[in-house]
């Protein structure tokens, strides 16, 4: 049985995240996705341990959030995280926020990270063993159907 997709981040929407419209304020969707992204980074062993062992890290260079349904005070959420692709210097990830008590996907966030050598402060290749390990994880994800709206972009709908 596969351990992917990854899900570790779960929470309940607190009252102070709710705006005057009675639903979760947009800024907290980003916070939830960011926290899930950090948990996923740790799961991929690219977090704090990796940083201090290798003097390397990763940096987010592109991010896109899709808002689909509202979340309200007390709603229970879970984030499902995906490693969509990896190359020698980049990771493409996707995070889906699910409202577990109402049974729908509320939002999703797509990210592109680059691997950074902290000595030079420049983009650099992953060490070979790390890249091979990430490729094996990517292969597990590639066995699954891609999540809805991966690669979506902002555009005004064409009027018919």
Order of alpha helices (4+ residues) and beta strands (2+ residues): beta-alpha-alpha-beta-beta-beta-beta-beta-alpha
